[in-house]
Structure formats: structure tokens, C-alpha cells
Amino acid sequence: MLRASSFVFVFIVSLGAVRYCQAQDVHIPIPPAVPQSQDLRTPIPPAIAPRPAADDTPVPAGEEIQRQQAIAANTQRQAEIRRDTEKMLQLTGELKEYLQKAQRGVISIDAIKKAEQIEKLAHGVKSKMKLSF
């Protein structure tokens, strides 16, 4: 009992002494915030920008470039969707064959991994299909 009360006394005294200790103030200089440009497009000099034909209605060079980039991005997105769906079709066929050959109620880790890969591809295709340019 005496030992426990001495521990309590030492603990209370040490808590009281903490109030009188001086903590070190550490001041780390933080550099000022530098605004970063959110615009990732680089301006094209007017001499390099493609010019519309004489009989066409004039289209600003920036809008034409953006339209071409959107078409290219859309074409690439469609190619990725096609590639991913073909891979899903292949994996689904492999999984179906495996499950038909496997014993009833027994699923291997490889089958589970294929199912997870199919799910991941399906989610990616779904998100790519939602994008529009």
C-alpha cells in the first residue's frame, strides 16, 4: 500500500512539475505559397497554327486544336473499351471452362483471381463509357 501511494504521489508531483517546464519553440520557416498554373495547354504561336481554307468559315486555331484533340481522345477511349471487352470475353470463357471441369463446390484461387480481373475490367469499361469528349 505504501509503495502504491508513493507511486501516486510521484506521478502527481511530476504532472505538476510539467507546468513549470519550458518547451522548446521550434520555428520552421515555410516558403510562401507559389500559385501554380492549372492550364496545361501551351499556347501555339500564330505562325505555326493551322489556318483555315479560304472558302471555309474562319475557325479560331485554339478551338480547332481542341476539337482535334477531343476526336483523338474519343478514338483512343473507344479502342481501349474494345480491347478491354475482348479481354473480358476471353477471361469469361476461360473461367466458364474451368468451372465446368472443376469439381462441384471446389473453386481454386486462380478462378477467384480471374473473376476479380473480370470485375476490374468491367468497372474500367463502365467508367470509360461514361466519359464523353
GINORGI-V268224 format. One record per residue. D_CENTER is the distance of its C-alpha to the mean C-alpha in Angstrom with 2 decimals. Layout:
D_CENTER
D_CENTER
This chain:
60.33
61.32
58.48
55.88
57.37
57.30
53.58
52.98
55.16
53.34
49.97
51.17
52.74
49.60
47.56
50.18
50.19
46.50
47.24
49.50
47.19
45.52
41.86
40.67
38.79
36.01
34.97
32.08
31.92
28.61
28.28
28.19
24.98
24.63
23.15
20.61
20.66
17.92
19.62
18.27
21.20
24.16
27.53
29.73
33.35
35.71
37.71
34.86
33.45
34.76
37.68
38.48
41.62
44.83
45.25
41.67
40.76
39.10
35.31
33.62
31.89
28.56
28.39
29.38
26.71
24.01
25.55
25.58
21.94
21.08
23.37
21.89
18.28
19.71
21.70
18.84
16.80
20.03
20.61
17.27
18.17
21.64
20.58
18.36
21.20
23.74
21.95
21.78
25.47
26.38
24.72
26.26
29.62
29.43
28.56
31.41
33.87
33.00
33.45
36.75
38.05
36.93
39.23
38.97
36.80
35.38
31.75
30.50
27.24
26.63
26.97
24.49
21.93
22.65
22.24
18.82
17.82
19.37
17.51
14.08
15.33
16.78
13.69
11.97
15.29
15.55
12.39
13.52
16.97
16.13
15.02
18.13
19.23
